[in-house]
Amino acid sequence: MFNSIVEVYNFVNLKILDKYQEKIIVLYLNVKNVLIYEQLLSLGDECSAILDKKLICKTVIEKYARKVIVIHNHPSDSLQPSKDDIASFYFLKESLELIDCKLIDSIIIIKNGFYSIQNSVEYKVN
């Protein structure tokens, strides 16, 4: 069960950190924030990866997920979200609402911290 963004960070940080390749992981949760399914959605290059919104919606329906968290790394070690990161967040959020699912957050992870697009807040970790 995930009760905070820090718990999500601790769960995925070692799986997703990569100096050479951007990765996107999606966590599918039930109504009580218990993990139902974890999906490595995309492997990209050093500056981008494809966020397949249709595949996320399809998986939500197949797994009966009620909540979703999207996590991706920035190999550049920049916590700043791109315009595409922000636009994708809002588009996915609206799409998931149509199928009765909530996008909890989209999180950018680097070695020393993470950024919550939902909260527009940067977190540093040791």
Secondary structure, DSSP 8 states (H G I E B T S, - for coil): ---SHHHHHHHHHHHH--SS--EEEEEEE-TTS-EEEEEEEEE--SS-----HHHHHHHHHHHT-SEEEEEEE-TT------HHHHHHHHHHHHHHHTTT-EEEEEEEEETTEEEETTTTEEEE--
